[in-house]
Amino acid sequence: MDLLLDIGTWILLLAACIFLLITGLGMLRLPDLYTRIHAGGMADTLATFLVCLGLALQSGLTLTTIKLLFIVAFVFFTSPTSTYALAQASFVAGLKPKLDGFNKTAQNKEEDDGKVPD
């Protein structure tokens, strides 16, 4: 039984590490602040959940597990809130999202429909 708990814990911790590596690559490769915020917020929350779940498996049903569940609940509420606040403050400060790919797609669609863009 202990071997199964260890295997489950390692799987969860490795999955969290993979999500954090993907987040780091996304922070380097994504084009603007808004896509970076989205990638970081989503993967960070999921990785925190996986790490805490893996640690809860190791600790069993103890006070430590309850504390880990409180940490997960706290992160689930604060991470999206802080992500939204950062994005809203950036937008209010005048930082516009990059929509280059979207504009090109819209222009190509209008040209295909026979309409000439203004």
C-alpha positions as CSV (number, residue, x, y, z in Angstrom):
1,M,0.0,0.0,0.0
2,D,2.9,2.4,0.8
3,L,4.3,1.7,-2.7
4,L,1.1,2.8,-4.3
5,L,0.9,6.0,-2.3
6,D,4.5,6.7,-3.3
7,I,3.8,6.1,-6.9
8,G,0.7,8.2,-6.9
9,T,2.6,11.0,-5.1
10,W,5.4,10.9,-7.6
11,I,3.0,11.0,-10.5
12,L,1.2,14.0,-9.1
13,L,4.5,15.9,-8.4
14,L,5.9,15.1,-11.8
15,A,2.7,16.3,-13.5
16,A,2.9,19.5,-11.5
17,C,6.6,20.0,-12.6
18,I,5.6,19.4,-16.2
19,F,2.8,22.1,-15.9
20,L,5.3,24.5,-14.4
21,L,7.8,23.9,-17.1
22,I,5.1,24.5,-19.8
23,T,4.2,27.7,-17.9
24,G,7.8,28.9,-18.0
25,L,8.0,28.2,-21.7
26,G,4.8,30.0,-22.2
27,M,6.1,33.0,-20.3
28,L,9.0,33.2,-22.7
29,R,7.2,32.4,-26.0
30,L,3.8,34.0,-25.8
31,P,3.5,37.4,-27.5
32,D,2.0,39.8,-25.0
33,L,1.2,40.4,-21.3
34,Y,-2.4,39.2,-21.5
35,T,-1.6,35.7,-22.9
36,R,1.2,35.4,-20.5
37,I,-1.0,36.2,-17.6
38,H,-3.6,33.7,-18.7
39,A,-1.1,30.9,-19.2
40,G,0.6,31.6,-15.9
41,G,-2.6,31.8,-13.9
42,M,-4.1,28.7,-15.2
43,A,-1.1,26.4,-15.0
44,D,0.0,27.8,-11.6
45,T,-3.3,27.0,-10.0
46,L,-3.3,23.5,-11.5
47,A,0.3,22.9,-10.5
48,T,-0.4,24.1,-6.9
49,F,-3.4,21.7,-6.7
50,L,-1.3,18.8,-7.9
51,V,1.5,19.4,-5.5
52,C,-0.8,19.8,-2.6
53,L,-2.7,16.7,-3.5
54,G,0.5,14.7,-3.8
55,L,1.7,16.0,-0.4
56,A,-1.8,15.2,1.1
57,L,-1.4,11.6,-0.1
58,Q,1.9,11.3,1.7
59,S,0.6,12.8,4.9
60,G,-2.5,10.7,5.2
61,L,-5.6,12.0,7.0
62,T,-3.9,14.4,9.5
63,L,-4.0,18.1,10.3
64,T,-1.4,18.6,7.6
65,T,-3.8,17.5,5.0
66,I,-6.4,19.9,6.3
67,K,-3.9,22.7,6.0
68,L,-3.0,21.7,2.5
69,L,-6.7,21.8,1.5
70,F,-6.9,25.3,3.0
71,I,-3.9,26.3,0.9
72,V,-5.5,24.9,-2.3
73,A,-8.8,26.8,-1.5
74,F,-6.8,30.0,-0.9
75,V,-4.9,29.7,-4.2
76,F,-8.1,28.9,-6.1
77,F,-9.6,32.2,-4.9
78,T,-6.6,34.5,-5.0
79,S,-4.9,33.4,-8.3
80,P,-7.8,34.2,-10.6
81,T,-8.5,37.4,-8.7
82,S,-4.9,38.6,-8.9
83,T,-4.7,37.7,-12.5
84,Y,-7.8,39.7,-13.3
85,A,-6.6,42.7,-11.3
86,L,-3.2,42.7,-13.1
87,A,-4.9,42.4,-16.5
88,Q,-7.4,45.1,-15.7
89,A,-4.7,47.5,-14.4
90,S,-2.7,46.9,-17.5
91,F,-5.6,47.6,-19.7
92,V,-6.6,50.8,-17.8
93,A,-2.9,51.9,-18.0
94,G,-3.2,51.8,-21.8
95,L,-1.5,48.5,-22.7
96,K,-3.5,47.0,-25.5
97,P,-3.5,43.3,-26.4
98,K,-1.8,42.2,-29.6
99,L,-4.4,41.2,-32.1
100,D,-2.2,40.8,-35.2
101,G,-3.3,37.3,-36.0
102,F,-6.9,38.0,-35.3
103,N,-6.9,41.1,-37.6
104,K,-5.3,39.2,-40.5
105,T,-7.8,36.4,-40.1
106,A,-10.7,38.9,-40.2
107,Q,-9.2,40.7,-43.3
108,N,-8.8,37.4,-45.1
109,K,-12.4,36.4,-44.3
110,E,-13.7,39.8,-45.6
111,E,-11.7,39.4,-48.8
112,D,-13.0,35.9,-49.3
113,D,-16.6,37.2,-48.9
114,G,-15.9,39.8,-51.6
115,K,-15.9,42.7,-49.3
116,V,-13.0,45.1,-49.3
117,P,-11.8,46.2,-45.9
118,D,-12.1,50.0,-45.2
